[in-house]
Amino acid sequence: MVILRALGPFQAVSDGRPLDLGGQRQQAVLARLLVAGGRAIPVTTLIDELWPGRPPAQALSTIQGYVSRLRRALEPGRAPREEAGVLVSAPPGYALRAGVEDVDVWHFEHLVKRDDGGDLAATLTRLDTALGLWRGPALAEFGDLPWAQAEAQRLDDLRLIAVERRADAAVRLGRSAALIPDLEAHASAHPLREEAWRLLALALYRAGRQADALGALRRARDVLRDDLGLDLGPALQRLEQDILGQAAHLDGPAAPPATAVASRPAEVLRVVVADDQALVRTGLKVVLDSEPGLELVAVAENGEQAIQQVHLTRPDVVLMDIQMPRLDGLAAARRILAETDPPKVIMMTTFGTDDNLYSALRAGVSGFVLKTSAPEQLIAAIRAAVAGDALIDPAVTTHLIAAFAGRHNPAAPGGLSDTEVDLVRLIARGFTNRQIAVTLAVDESEVAAEVTGLLKRLDLIDRAQLVVLAYETGLVSPGT
């Protein structure tokens, strides 16, 4: 059975192992058919959408060659004259045939749109499952193609709806207090979504924080007026009046009793944030303050301040904007990492120059995240860095692939087995140890040991430099 994944790095997996789908243009054929949801796509449409405005002279035969190779990859046991069962001919084009649960995009959409008949607990479980299918930005490898951009936007909109429906079910089940940090981060990240503010205000009210609930609605009003020249919508206006009047219908069910667990002291990770934008610093403070086990010990507005704060506070992790005034994040990271027993440095970017991105990886940073990443992605990057793992946003690795387009690739490092080469490629695609373990169907500790051994053999400091090696030596390239 083949599992197709597009909610994150694009891949096909069979028996727990990724299949070789060929180059990026060939993968785009499969991705476009996946986006069609099982409907047939004419060959002429495939040509127009894979080469918008500039199809090659032999586009038809090229598409046919892509399809033939994809069929061999997806169904390696199929006899030469046996009809394909996955990527099928559907004149005048092709279609993808697979079960709903075998394609993560289809499975996600099915789960989000399913009706549980008012069973809130079932809704919560269903949407947890749906959101758990996401491993990163959807279809990021094909972001230069209009159809992929449109579908990625549609899927992200659907993901936001799922986040809000899940939160609504949890609030109605009486779990408001635990949701507040996530809802704060969600409303801050998507300030024009009135449903995000409604859920946050309602959760705050039901947690006994009436003043904070009204404050959230005031913030929503300010944002809508400043950005769109609009007042609160009818639903938010009604909620504001109900909160002021302490309407009885706002009182939800009592929170479920907490399960007694043996308390034990948790290690607190100390974090410094360096970014020249006050809004970004405030947003990161909200995220860090809401996460148990993380403590924001200092903020900095430029690279020089970041270095000073590292000396003063001795943090475990520095979240560093790659571009800042006076001393940029790249120069500051180099100086911090050159010191004895330095903290882990995670770069934040909105995609500055490719040279900066590449240079930071070579300097030995422990991760890369986009400033637009979801809060959980940021938290995962921090914890991965401290654990000796790394989280490099898949969209960043995709951008780095593009940066290497057309460059000469020297020979791959000698002495690596096929299994080790596969491991390096997965790391270069932004996979963490846990994601690699799931992909290869092995234990996470086995992956960690393999990575440690590779770093030692190749005389590298950390995973970020292993990513650089993969691109420099041609193990990963724009066409793989």
Secondary structure, 3 states (H helix, E strand, C coil): CEEEECCCCCEEEECCEECCCCCHHHHHHHHHHHHCCCCCEEHHHHHHHHCCCCCCCCHHHHHHHHHHHHHHHHCCCCCCCCCCCCEEEECCEEEECCCHHHEHHHHHHHHHHCCCCCCHHHHHHHHHHHHCCCCCCCCHHHCCCHHHHHHHHHHHHHHHHHHHHHHHHHHHCCCHHHHHHHHHHHHHHCCCCHHHHHHHHHHHHHCCCHHHHHHHHHHHHHHHHHHHCCCCCHHHHHHHHHHHCCCHHHCCCCCCCCCCCCCCCCCCEEEEEECCCHHHHHHHHHHHHCCCCEEEEEEECCHHHHHHHHHHHCCCEEEEECCCCCCCHHHHHHHHHCCCCCCEEEEEECCCCHHHHHHHHHHCCCEEEECCCCHHHHHHHHHHHHCCCCEECHHHHHHHHHHCCCCCCCCCCCCCCHHHHHHHHHHHCCCCHHHHHHHHCCCHHHHHHHHHHHHHHCCCCCHHHHHHHHHHCCCCCCCC
